[in-house]
Structure formats: structure tokens, C-alpha cells
Amino acid sequence: MVVPAPRLRPADAAAHLARRDRVLAQLVARHGPPLLGRRVPASARFAAVAESIVYQQLNGRAAATIHDRVLQGLGGTMSADAILATPIDVLRGCGLSAAKTAALVDLATKVRAGAVTFDRIGRLPDDEVVAQLVQVKGIGVWTAEMFLLFTLGRLDVWPVGDYGVRTGFARAWGLAEVPTPKELVARGDPFRPYRSVVAWYCWRALDAG
């Protein structure tokens, strides 16, 4: 069982890692402290996951437009009750695909049934959080890991399936080839329990070109 990393400010975690790793020291100096944000309160977690479903495979502006339309269609509240009370054709009329509409309805259904518990999910170990979320249609391991990282504020998430993290790691650490997910698991071990911080700097390394 994987337990959450102890609570520590991301900036402090970055400084700790920078003292241990030359590459991370350079990344911290170049990009500053990691902008991982604060843990989202339980009351906002449903909306955060619903938004991630809406945003999947869309650019930011298009996704934001559709998300705003969905929110308006729901009467201004992104909640399980609001989604289940809204006709499917209204949701589809907001610009959602059939798959995303089904995913939102499935999320709402599982929350109402108690299979996904946003009021208690923050107290669960990482692997149990992922297990809850991937029950929902349209939510895979990557989306669950992003929820751990950006919604629950967990410091030891290592999304090895994210191509940006793998590519950024290869660029920052000067690897000849992009590591496979399995290879990146091993390369991330020295950075426990603050691998979320390393992932953030991998993304920055990729953005920097």
C-alpha cells in the first residue's frame, strides 16, 4: 500500500531535492518553486473531476467554452445531483460528445451510489484513490494521477504514463532516449517521497525546449 507523502510545502520539497541532485538544482534555479497549488476542499472535488472530463482531448479555449456551457446548462452548479437531473440532450447540446456525457453521468451515478466518495477520498492512500476514480467511464490512471497531484495536493505522484514527464526527464537529465514507463519508475525512486515536484520540473524542462 502506498501512503501519502508527509505534508510539506512544495517549495521546501524542491529545495530539499535540489540539495541532493545537480539537475534539479539547475531546474529550481531556472524555473523557481513548483506551482503545485493547495489541496482543493472536498466540496469542490466533484467539480474538479467533472472539469477534467470536459477538458480531455481539447485545447484550453474550446474546452473552457464547452465547460461554461455545461455549467450554464446545469443551472450554475456542477454537482452529481445537477447532472442527474439534467436531460442528456441538454448536456449534449452544450457541446459534449456522447462519450463525455456518458462519463459525467457515470461519475454522478457513482458518487450518488457511494462508489466514489469525494468527502472521504482525501484520507485514502494514493492507490485507493486511483482505484475509486478509474471505476468511472472516461477516467483512466492518468486523470486519476492528475487528481492526486493537483486536486489532493499529493507530493509523491509519479505519472510515468505521461509522455511529457518522460520526455522532460530525458531532456533534463541528458538521456539519449525517452525512458519507458517501466524505466521511469526506477529512475524516480531516488526522489521519493517528493516525485510530484520532479514531475512538475519535467514538464517545465519540456516547455523550455
Secondary structure as UniProt FT lines:
FT   HELIX           10..20
FT   HELIX           22..31
FT   HELIX           42..44
FT   HELIX           45..55
FT   TURN            56..57
FT   HELIX           60..73
FT   TURN            74..75
FT   HELIX           80..84
FT   HELIX           88..93
FT   TURN            94..95
FT   HELIX           98..113
FT   TURN            118..120
FT   HELIX           121..123
FT   HELIX           126..133
FT   TURN            134..135
FT   TURN            137..138
FT   HELIX           141..146
FT   HELIX           147..151
FT   TURN            160..161
FT   HELIX           163..172
FT   TURN            173..174
FT   HELIX           181..188
FT   HELIX           189..191
FT   TURN            192..193
FT   HELIX           195..208
//
